[in-house]
Amino acid sequence: MKRTLLVASFFAAIFAAIAFPAPQADAGLFGGGPKPTATPSPAPMPTATPEPPQIVIPRLIDKLKANPNDRQAMVDLAMEYLTIGHPDLALPITQKLLQMGEKTAQVYYFDGSAQEAMGNVNGAIADLENASNLAPTNLGILSSLTQLYLKVNRPADAERVANRAVVFNKSDPQAYSNLGLVYASEQKFDNARTQFEAAFKLDQKDITPLLQEAQTYVAQDAVPSAVTVVERALQYDPKNVQALVFKADLIAKEQDFAQASAAYDDAVAAAPNDQARVGILVRKAAMYAAAKQPAQAQAVFEQAIKTYPAVSSAHTAYGEYWLQNKQPQRAVGEFLNALKVDKNDPGALQDMAEFEMQSGRPTDAIGYLKQLTAVAPSAQAFALLGQAYVSTRNYAAAKDACQTSFQIQRTPDTLTCIAGSDFSLKNYKEAAQIFDILNSNVKQYVDANPQILYMMGQSYTKTNQKGKAVAAYRILLKGMRPGTKAYKQIAQLVAALDRRAPAPKKKR
């Protein structure tokens, strides 16, 4: 995922006259951030009904309109919302269930899943600990709790829970894989391999544990050993595309490009559809590009485009290749070609939006981003839309976009965008409240961003919180060079406030 510069662009639009240093960005708020990729996910609770969500969700909503206290309907609706990727809609329901005394393992699990997806990892851990106390042998709950412990760097707790899962689920390979992942995260690679072998022994139709075992050798930079394990996996599942691509990637890592190319071709032959085939060819082209063999890389991209003309992502990837090679016009040509094939190609829409932003055309970027958020809504897409609106000084629209982004994934950048939009709209009370939240939860991020400190100081001044304003300005002055015009401006603000400002109250 491409990283946004939301905070930087926001401040560039507002404070062009004040020469502050560049701000630092942060990955997540209140424990949020990207999820680990290698996480076993056995279902601990009943899964969604076979009916499509667009049928079952309206029916459950109608059922709750008739009887707002129908607990089973609430549980079912929360599960459906989680299934379709809407933890923001599930969380109010699970919270209400808990308030009603419906403190079952299932409700705690659903609430924990929603809390984690919304970035509240500590809340998710508390929920899953409660769920595990009520259902101490449930593998799904124990696996999820294990991964959360790893996320917050509590390996001893992760190992304890994973071992418990094995004790009570001796016949389930997922229990052993889960424990293997814990050992691998602790770099106890021999122990991890033992668990992955145990998992594979229980179900030799699933080669995933062997691929996980191969990853332990990659972590030790023992690529030939990893290749050996992957080839063993392919003996059991010769057409497994994931394993074939993994093998090609490993051989490429050893810089045996001829053999790697053949391995990628084997994966293409086994791929289930043209979209997957193009994805593999893009990896093959990337191998040549990384090896500084541009002619070969370009030949593979062009082969993908010619062979699979209905797959827009081939053009998008080729455009990104040209962008990386500092040929923006050729890149734009490919992005536009992608949109001719599929007007809703998310990658091409985002690439065009970012290109227009970098070219100083935020209004054009907004058009692409509005289409992107309609066809592929995501936290990043809405954050980029907020960035574009800020650049056009449409702060009301920026606030709406950033609020939507923050609801999907909590990050300091998007919360700052909301505060900054409020500040620009002269909603100083709301801005000051958000700055309080930022300062309490991610103070290091705040202190490293002089533009945030400036807006904090202004917002606190406008809301008659002069002690807080002085504190913000003094931190700001520490990062500025004395004698500069900006330094003198801030020093004057402090001097004016300091004569009558009470000290900020300390928390007890």
N, C-alpha and C positions, 0 to 999 in steps of 0.2 A: 504494500500500500504506500502510495506516495504521501510524503509528509507535507502538511500545510504550513504556511507561514501566517496564520490568521492574526496572531497578536501583532506581529511586525507590520502587516499591512494596515491593520486597524489604527495603530498609532501613527503611521506615516500619513494617514489621511487627516488626523486631528492635529498632530503636533509637528508639522513640517518646520515650524519656525524655531523649535527648541532642539538643540543638537544633543540628544541623549544617546548613549551607547546602545548597541543592538540588544534586544531582550533575549532571554533564554527560554526555550520551550520545555514542556514537561509531558510525560507520557500519560499519566492517569491521575484521577482525583479520587481521594478516599479509598485508595487501594485498587482502583480500576486499572485497566490496561489490557493488552492482548492476552488471549487465552493460550495455554500450552497446546501444542499440536498432537502430541502422542498421548492421548488420554483414552483409556478404555471406557466404553459407555454402555454397559449392560443396563437394561431397563429395570429399575427397582420397583416400579409401580405400574398400575394398568396403563396401557398405551392408549392413544387416541382411537376413537371409534373408526370403523371402516368408512363411514360417511365422510364426504368432503367437508372441509371447514366451512365453506360458504353456505352449507345446508344446516350443519349441526349448531354453529354459533348463533345464528338468528333464532333458532328454536329454543336454545338455552336462555337467551336474553328474554324472549317472550315468557318463558317459564318463570324467570325471576321477577318479571314485571307483575305476574299474577301472584307470586309468593316470594317476596324479597328475602325471606329467611329459609329458603329451600337450600339446605347445606350441600346436599349431593349435587344439585345443579350448579352451585358455586364452585365446588371442587372440579366438576367436569368442565366448566367454562374456563377456569384457570388453566387446566391441563391443555385445553384447545389453544388458548392464547400462547402458551409456552411452545406448543407444537409448531405454530406458524411464525414463531420468532417475535412475539410481542410481550416481552416480560413487563413492559411498562403498563400493559393492561391487566396482566395476571397479578401483579404485586398488590394493588388495592384490594383485590378479591381475597387473596391469601391472608393479607393483614386483617381484613374484616373477619375471616373465619377464625383466626387465632383470638381476636378480641371476643368472639362469640363463645370461646371455650373449646373450639374444634381443634384440639392440640394433638392430632394424630401424626404418626410418622409420615404419612402421605402428604398432609398439609405442610408440615415442616419442610419436607423435601421440596415441594413445589415452591414454597416461599424462599427457601435457600437458593433454588435454581434461578428464581427471578432476581433475588438480591445480588447474586453473583453477576448475572447478565447486566444489571444496572450499575455495577462497579462497587457495590458494598460487600467486599470480601469478608470483612469481620462479621457482618450480619449474617452472611451465608454460612460461615463456619459455625456460628452459634446455632443456627437452624439445623444444620446437619448433625451437629453434636446431639441436639435434642432428638432428632430423628433416629440416630444410631442408638441412643439409650432406649428408645421405644421398640426398635427393630434391630437388635444387636447383631443379627446374622445376615441382614440383607446386603447382598453383594453390591447392588447399584449404589445404595447409600454409602457404604463403606468405601467404594471406589471413588465416588465424588468427594468424600471428605478427605481421602488420601491426597487427591490432586490439589485440593484447596490448601492443605497443610504444606505441600511442596511450594505452592505459589507464594506463601507468606514465609518461606524459609523456616519451616518447622519439621525438618527431616526425621527427627526422632519420633514425633507424633505420627508422621506419615507411615513410618516403618511399623510402628506399633499397630496402627489400624489395618494396614495391609496384611500383616501377619495374622491378625484376627480374622480377616476375610478368608484367608487360606484355611485356617483351622476349621471354620464352619462351612466352607464350600470346597471341600477337597476334590470333588469331581468336576468342578467348573474351571476350564482353562483361563477364563478371564481373571480369576483370583490370582493365579500364578503370574500372569502377564502384568497385572497391577503391581504386585510385589517386585517383579523384575524392573519395572519402570522406576520404582523408588530406589532400588539398589543402584541402577544406572545413574540416577540423579546425584547419588552420593559418591559416584565413581567407584563403587564396589562391583566392578565389571564381572569378575568371576561368579559372584553370587547372582548377579543379574542373569547371566547366561544359564545358570542352573535352573532358574525359575522359568525362563523362556523355553528351555528344552522340556521342562515338565509340562508347560502349557501345550506345546506342540504334540507331545506324546498322547495327550488326552483327546486331541482332535487334529488328525493329520490332514484333514481337508482344508484347514485354515492355516496358511503359511505365514500369517502376520507375526506370530512370535519369532519365527526365524528371521524375518526382516528386521524386527526389533533387536534381535541378537546381533545381526550384521551391523546395526548402528552402533553397538558398543565397541566394535572393532574400529569403526570410523572415528569414534571419539578418541581412540588411542592411536590414531593415524596408522592403523594396520590395515591398509586398504586391500592387499592381496587376501588376507584372512576374511575380510568382509565379502569379497567377490566369491570366495569358496562357499561361504554360507548361503549367499544368494543363489548360486548355481545349484546347491543342494535343494533349496526351496523350489526352484524351477523344475526339478525332477518330479516333484509331487504335483505341481501346477504349472505346466509348461507354457500356458497362454496367459498367465497372470501379467497384466500390463504394468501394474505397479512394480513388480519384481523385475520385469524386463527393462523398464526405464531406470530403475535403481542400479541395475547392473551396468547399463550404458553410462550413467553418471559416474560410477566408480571407475570404470575403465578410462573415461575422459579425464578424471582426476589424476590418473597415472600418465596422462599425455600420450596414450596410445590411440591416436585419433582415427586411424584406419579401422581398428577393431571396434572402437566406440561408435563410429559411424555405422558399421554393420549391425551393432547391437541396437542402436536407435531404429534402424530399418526393421529389425525383428519386432520391436515394440509397435511400430507403425502398422505392420502387418496384422498384429494381434488386437489392435485398438478397436473398440466397438462402434465408433462413428467418426465422421469426418472432422468434427470439432476436436475430438481427442487426437486424431492423427495430426492435425495442424499443431496442436500443443506440443506434441513430441518433436515435430520438425523444427519448431521454434527453439526447443532446447538444443537440438543438434546445431542449429545456426549459431546459437549463443556460445556453444563450445568453440566453434571456429573463430567467432569474434573475440572471445577471451584469449585465444591463442594467437591473436593478431594475424589471422588469415582472412582478410576481408573479402577476397574474391570467392572463397569457398562459402563464407557466411552468406553473402548476397545471392549466390547460386541456390542455396537451400531455401532462402526466403522466396525467391522467384519460383522455385519448384513448387513450394507450398501454395502460392497464389495461383499458379497455372493449373495445378492438379485439383485444387479444391476452391474453385472460384466463388462458391456460395458461402464460404466461411469468412466473415468479415475480420475476424481476429488475426488472420494472416497479414492483412494490410496494416492493422493496428500495431502489431509487433514489429513489422518492417519499418513503420514510421518511427517507433521508439528507438529502433536501431539507428536510423539516420539522425535522430535528435541527439543521441549519445555521441554521434560522430560529427556534431556541429554542422549539420546540413539541414537547417530548419525548414527551408522551402520544400525539400524532398520529403521531409517528415510530414508536413502539412498536407502535401499531395496524397500521401498514403492514408492519413487520417480521414481525409475527405473521400477517398476511394472506399474506405471501410464503411463510411456512412451512406455511400451509394448502395452498397450491398445490404446493409442493415442500418436504417436510420436511428435505431435505438441501441447501437453497440455501446455499452457503458464505457469501455476503455477508450474508444475514439472520442466520445463526448467529453470525457474528463480531460483527455490529452488536448483537445481543441480548446477547452475552457482555460486550461492552464497556459497554453500558448497565447491566447488572447489576453490573459491577465499580464503575462510577462511582456507582451507587446504594447501595453498601455491602453487596451481596449476592454475595460471591464464590462461595458454595456453589452458587447458581443459575447463575452464570457457568460453573462447572466442567462442569455438565451440557451446556450448549451447546458448550463447547470440546472436550469429549470426543467429541461427535458430529462437530464440525468436523474434528478430527484424524483421525477414522475415514474421512470421506468426501472430504476435501481436505487431506491432510497437507502441511504446509509448515513452514519454519523459524519463520515468524511465528506460526502457529497453536500450535505447541508452546511457543514463548516466552510467548505469552499464557496458555496452560495452566499453565506454570510460575509465572507471576505470580499467577494465581488460587490455586494451591496455597500459595504463600508467604503470601498474605493469610489463609489458614486455618491457617497454621503447620504444614502438612503438608510438612515439608522433604524427606523421602525421595521423595515423589511429585514435588515441585518439581525435585529433582535429576534424576530420570529424564526429566522433560519437557524440562528445559533441556539435558541431554545429547543428547537426540534432535534438538533444535533446532540445537545446535552442530555436530552431525554433518552436517546439511543445509547450514548456512551459518555460517561462523565469525564471530562478533561478540563484542566485549568484554562486552556486556550479558549474553549467555547464559553466557559462561564465568565471569563474576562471579557469576551465579546459582548455577552449580555450586559455586564456591568458597564462597559464602555459605551454601548448603545444607549443605555439609560442615562449615562452621564451626558452624552451628546444631545439627548432629548430633554435635558434639564430635569430628569427624574432623579434628583440627587439622593433622596431618601432611599429609593430602591437600590441605587448604585452603591451607597455606603453599606447597606445591609449585605450585599454580595461581597464587597471587599472585606467585610468582617469575616465572612465564611472562608474566603480565600486565605486571609491572614492567619486564621486559626488552623486550617488544614494543610496548607502548602506554603508556609511562610518562606521557606528557602526559595521557592519559585517567585514569590512576590518580591522578595528583597533583591533578586537578580534582575528584575525588570523595572528599570527606572521610570518607564512611562506609566506602569501600573501605580507606582508610588506617587507620581505626580497627580494622576486622577484621584487616587485615594485622598491625598492632601486636599485637593479641590473639593471633593465630595464631602469630606468631613467638615471643611470650613463652611460650606453652604448649609450643612445641617447642624451647625453650632456645636460641633465636636472638636473644638480647637486643640485640645490636648492630643487627640489622635492625629490631627492634621500635622502638628509639630513633629510628632514621632515619625510619621511617614516622610516628611521633608528632610529630617535629620539623617535618616537612612539613605535617602536619595543623595544628599550632599556628600556622603562618604565615598560614593562612586564617581563623583564629578571632579574635574580639575579646577582647583581654586584659581580665581582671577578671570575665568571665562565669563562671557555674557550670561550664559545659562546659570552658572553657579551664582552669580550676583543676583539674578532674578529670584532664585529659590531662597537665597540667604535673606533677601528683603522680605519675602513672605514669612519666613521664620521669625525674623525680628519683629514684624508687625503683630504676629500672633503671640509670640512668646511673652509679651508684656502683660497679657491678660489670660493666658491659657492655663487651666488647671492641669496637673499631671494626669495621664490616663490611668484609670483604676486598674489595679493588679487583680488578676483572677485568684480566688482563694483555692 
